[in-house]
Amino acid sequence: IAVMGAAGAVNIIFRGLDKEQTAKEVENYSRLFANPLTAARRGFIDDVIEPHLTRTRLCMELDALLNKKLENPWKKHGNIPL
């Protein structure tokens, strides 16, 4: 889970390496950090959904929310403009 791709991250982290070493580091970085299973193991994401199960999972989650009622507590005071 990252904002930047593996090659961009390696170019910043390992600045000054030759092309062969950079390619090796990109492969290593991709294997270690650029996959959802590593992020799930570390607790950064809740679940990994397989692509062929996405529609089924999304429909199940939306069905669970279909009859949800939000019961917010009554507010004695509103926000006053400051």
N, CA and C atoms as a LAMMPS dump frame, in Angstrom:
ITEM: TIMESTEP
0
ITEM: NUMBER OF ATOMS
246
ITEM: BOX BOUNDS ff ff ff
-5.0000000000000000e+02 5.0000000000000000e+02
-5.0000000000000000e+02 5.0000000000000000e+02
-5.0000000000000000e+02 5.0000000000000000e+02
ITEM: ATOMS id mol type element x y z
1 1 1 N 0.868 -1.153 0
2 1 2 C 0 0 0
3 1 3 C 0.914 1.214 0
4 2 1 N 0.92 1.917 -1.124
5 2 2 C 1.842 3.05 -1.239
6 2 3 C 1.305 4.078 -2.212
7 3 1 N 1.815 5.268 -2.068
8 3 2 C 1.465 6.353 -2.98
9 3 3 C 2.349 6.28 -4.219
10 4 1 N 3.514 5.731 -4.052
11 4 2 C 4.527 5.719 -5.107
12 4 3 C 4.821 4.272 -5.523
13 5 1 N 5.184 4.084 -6.748
14 5 2 C 5.546 2.76 -7.221
15 5 3 C 6.903 2.325 -6.698
16 6 1 N 7.217 1.064 -6.911
17 6 2 C 8.465 0.504 -6.397
18 6 3 C 9.679 1.19 -7.003
19 7 1 N 9.651 1.456 -8.304
20 7 2 C 10.81 2.073 -8.958
21 7 3 C 11.055 3.483 -8.427
22 8 1 N 10.009 4.258 -8.241
23 8 2 C 10.164 5.605 -7.707
24 8 3 C 10.699 5.596 -6.29
25 9 1 N 10.186 4.695 -5.475
26 9 2 C 10.653 4.599 -4.089
27 9 3 C 12.118 4.184 -4.029
28 10 1 N 12.501 3.213 -4.836
29 10 2 C 13.894 2.752 -4.85
30 10 3 C 14.821 3.855 -5.331
31 11 1 N 14.379 4.631 -6.327
32 11 2 C 15.22 5.731 -6.817
33 11 3 C 15.458 6.779 -5.735
34 12 1 N 14.522 6.952 -4.833
35 12 2 C 14.706 7.912 -3.746
36 12 3 C 15.521 7.304 -2.609
37 13 1 N 15.176 6.086 -2.217
38 13 2 C 15.843 5.451 -1.079
39 13 3 C 17.293 5.105 -1.407
40 14 1 N 17.522 4.527 -2.576
41 14 2 C 18.858 4.065 -2.965
42 14 3 C 19.413 4.933 -4.076
43 15 1 N 19.459 6.22 -3.848
44 15 2 C 19.96 7.162 -4.852
45 15 3 C 21.431 6.87 -5.148
46 16 1 N 21.8 6.884 -6.411
47 16 2 C 23.197 6.732 -6.796
48 16 3 C 23.615 5.324 -7.178
49 17 1 N 22.702 4.364 -7.162
50 17 2 C 23.065 3.001 -7.57
51 17 3 C 23.09 2.901 -9.086
52 18 1 N 23.876 1.947 -9.596
53 18 2 C 23.868 1.745 -11.042
54 18 3 C 22.591 0.995 -11.436
55 19 1 N 22.362 0.861 -12.739
56 19 2 C 21.092 0.305 -13.227
57 19 3 C 20.866 -1.138 -12.788
58 20 1 N 21.908 -1.934 -12.75
59 20 2 C 21.755 -3.342 -12.359
60 20 3 C 21.36 -3.46 -10.891
61 21 1 N 22.02 -2.704 -10.033
62 21 2 C 21.685 -2.735 -8.609
63 21 3 C 20.289 -2.151 -8.357
64 22 1 N 19.95 -1.105 -9.107
65 22 2 C 18.62 -0.508 -8.963
66 22 3 C 17.54 -1.51 -9.343
67 23 1 N 17.748 -2.246 -10.433
68 23 2 C 16.772 -3.258 -10.859
69 23 3 C 16.614 -4.332 -9.787
70 24 1 N 17.724 -4.729 -9.163
71 24 2 C 17.674 -5.723 -8.098
72 24 3 C 16.887 -5.2 -6.887
73 25 1 N 17.133 -3.948 -6.546
74 25 2 C 16.428 -3.347 -5.404
75 25 3 C 14.943 -3.147 -5.696
76 26 1 N 14.594 -2.815 -6.953
77 26 2 C 13.182 -2.677 -7.332
78 26 3 C 12.475 -4.022 -7.166
79 27 1 N 13.108 -5.089 -7.601
80 27 2 C 12.518 -6.425 -7.468
81 27 3 C 12.344 -6.791 -5.994
82 28 1 N 13.368 -6.512 -5.194
83 28 2 C 13.31 -6.804 -3.763
84 28 3 C 12.229 -5.969 -3.073
85 29 1 N 12.151 -4.682 -3.39
86 29 2 C 11.151 -3.791 -2.803
87 29 3 C 9.738 -4.246 -3.173
88 30 1 N 9.555 -4.627 -4.433
89 30 2 C 8.239 -5.104 -4.885
90 30 3 C 7.823 -6.356 -4.127
91 31 1 N 8.76 -7.256 -3.945
92 31 2 C 8.456 -8.502 -3.244
93 31 3 C 8.118 -8.243 -1.781
94 32 1 N 8.85 -7.33 -1.141
95 32 2 C 8.652 -7.094 0.284
96 32 3 C 7.477 -6.176 0.616
97 33 1 N 7.299 -5.107 -0.178
98 33 2 C 6.355 -4.073 0.234
99 33 3 C 5.19 -3.825 -0.716
100 34 1 N 5.308 -4.169 -1.967
101 34 2 C 4.288 -3.797 -2.943
102 34 3 C 3.284 -4.917 -3.193
103 35 1 N 2.788 -5.527 -2.122
104 35 2 C 1.726 -6.504 -2.295
105 35 3 C 0.781 -6.422 -1.102
106 36 1 N -0.481 -6.709 -1.304
107 36 2 C -1.467 -6.541 -0.232
108 36 3 C -1.319 -7.541 0.904
109 37 1 N -0.725 -8.688 0.654
110 37 2 C -0.608 -9.694 1.71
111 37 3 C 0.336 -9.233 2.815
112 38 1 N 1.407 -8.551 2.445
113 38 2 C 2.323 -8.01 3.445
114 38 3 C 1.629 -6.948 4.276
115 39 1 N 0.864 -6.081 3.628
116 39 2 C 0.126 -5.04 4.349
117 39 3 C -0.919 -5.656 5.279
118 40 1 N -1.569 -6.726 4.856
119 40 2 C -2.569 -7.389 5.695
120 40 3 C -1.908 -8.05 6.902
121 41 1 N -0.738 -8.672 6.697
122 41 2 C -0.018 -9.288 7.804
123 41 3 C 0.367 -8.265 8.863
124 42 1 N 0.709 -7.075 8.416
125 42 2 C 1.122 -6.018 9.347
126 42 3 C -0.06 -5.26 9.939
127 43 1 N -1.275 -5.553 9.485
128 43 2 C -2.463 -4.929 10.04
129 43 3 C -2.812 -3.58 9.439
130 44 1 N -2.215 -3.236 8.291
131 44 2 C -2.507 -1.954 7.65
132 44 3 C -3.842 -1.968 6.924
133 45 1 N -4.302 -3.143 6.51
134 45 2 C -5.597 -3.278 5.85
135 45 3 C -6.384 -4.379 6.547
136 46 1 N -7.697 -4.318 6.447
137 46 2 C -8.55 -5.264 7.156
138 46 3 C -8.687 -6.598 6.436
139 47 1 N -8.781 -6.554 5.111
140 47 2 C -9.06 -7.779 4.38
141 47 3 C -8.544 -7.66 2.953
142 48 1 N -8.177 -8.784 2.382
143 48 2 C -7.767 -8.845 0.98
144 48 3 C -8.851 -9.604 0.241
145 49 1 N -9.473 -8.951 -0.728
146 49 2 C -10.566 -9.565 -1.484
147 49 3 C -10.023 -9.982 -2.847
148 50 1 N -10.22 -11.227 -3.178
149 50 2 C -9.791 -11.73 -4.482
150 50 3 C -10.624 -11.048 -5.573
151 51 1 N -10.025 -10.731 -6.716
152 51 2 C -10.75 -10.004 -7.763
153 51 3 C -12.057 -10.673 -8.205
154 52 1 N -12.077 -11.992 -8.287
155 52 2 C -13.296 -12.659 -8.756
156 52 3 C -14.404 -12.652 -7.7
157 53 1 N -14.095 -12.274 -6.458
158 53 2 C -15.098 -12.213 -5.397
159 53 3 C -15.543 -10.782 -5.068
160 54 1 N -15.03 -9.805 -5.79
161 54 2 C -15.307 -8.406 -5.462
162 54 3 C -16.791 -8.071 -5.534
163 55 1 N -17.443 -8.444 -6.618
164 55 2 C -18.863 -8.106 -6.781
165 55 3 C -19.714 -8.771 -5.703
166 56 1 N -19.463 -10.048 -5.438
167 56 2 C -20.218 -10.776 -4.419
168 56 3 C -20.021 -10.142 -3.052
169 57 1 N -18.785 -9.832 -2.723
170 57 2 C -18.48 -9.237 -1.414
171 57 3 C -19.11 -7.857 -1.273
172 58 1 N -19.051 -7.063 -2.321
173 58 2 C -19.635 -5.728 -2.29
174 58 3 C -21.152 -5.802 -2.1
175 59 1 N -21.808 -6.717 -2.806
176 59 2 C -23.261 -6.882 -2.654
177 59 3 C -23.624 -7.334 -1.241
178 60 1 N -22.836 -8.24 -0.661
179 60 2 C -23.101 -8.692 0.703
180 60 3 C -22.967 -7.542 1.699
181 61 1 N -21.942 -6.735 1.543
182 61 2 C -21.724 -5.626 2.466
183 61 3 C -22.811 -4.557 2.322
184 62 1 N -23.235 -4.291 1.094
185 62 2 C -24.303 -3.308 0.885
186 62 3 C -25.641 -3.817 1.416
187 63 1 N -25.913 -5.122 1.281
188 63 2 C -27.133 -5.706 1.846
189 63 3 C -27.149 -5.571 3.365
190 64 1 N -25.991 -5.712 3.987
191 64 2 C -25.91 -5.577 5.439
192 64 3 C -26.256 -4.149 5.873
193 65 1 N -25.968 -3.182 5.027
194 65 2 C -26.238 -1.78 5.358
195 65 3 C -27.623 -1.313 4.931
196 66 1 N -28.353 -2.145 4.218
197 66 2 C -29.634 -1.74 3.651
198 66 3 C -30.625 -1.253 4.7
199 67 1 N -30.77 -1.962 5.787
200 67 2 C -31.755 -1.622 6.813
201 67 3 C -31.124 -0.985 8.054
202 68 1 N -29.934 -0.495 7.929
203 68 2 C -29.253 0.093 9.074
204 68 3 C -29.926 1.415 9.465
205 69 1 N -30.174 1.57 10.734
206 69 2 C -30.759 2.801 11.258
207 69 3 C -29.7 3.499 12.098
208 70 1 N -29.477 4.755 11.81
209 70 2 C -28.547 5.542 12.606
210 70 3 C -29.316 6.198 13.74
211 71 1 N -28.914 5.928 14.926
212 71 2 C -29.563 6.516 16.081
213 71 3 C -28.545 7.379 16.816
214 72 1 N -28.412 8.606 16.376
215 72 2 C -27.513 9.533 17.034
216 72 3 C -28.188 10.085 18.276
217 73 1 N -27.438 10.32 19.332
218 73 2 C -28.051 10.873 20.537
219 73 3 C -28.549 12.299 20.298
220 74 1 N -29.597 12.681 21.045
221 74 2 C -30.145 14.01 20.937
222 74 3 C -29.114 15.011 21.43
223 75 1 N -28.972 16.106 20.714
224 75 2 C -28.002 17.124 21.091
225 75 3 C -28.709 18.26 21.807
226 76 1 N -28.248 18.535 22.993
227 76 2 C -28.863 19.593 23.787
228 76 3 C -28.53 20.964 23.213
229 77 1 N -27.322 21.105 22.712
230 77 2 C -26.883 22.383 22.16
231 77 3 C -26.348 22.175 20.758
232 78 1 N -26.583 23.127 19.888
233 78 2 C -26.023 23.071 18.539
234 78 3 C -24.681 23.807 18.507
235 79 1 N -24.084 23.825 17.357
236 79 2 C -22.845 24.585 17.182
237 79 3 C -23.181 26.041 16.971
238 80 1 N -22.586 26.884 17.742
239 80 2 C -22.815 28.317 17.554
240 80 3 C -21.703 28.881 16.668
241 81 1 N -22.012 29.823 15.835
242 81 2 C -20.957 30.392 14.995
243 81 3 C -19.973 31.198 15.83
244 82 1 N -18.707 30.954 15.606
245 82 2 C -17.669 31.66 16.353
246 82 3 C -16.894 32.586 15.447
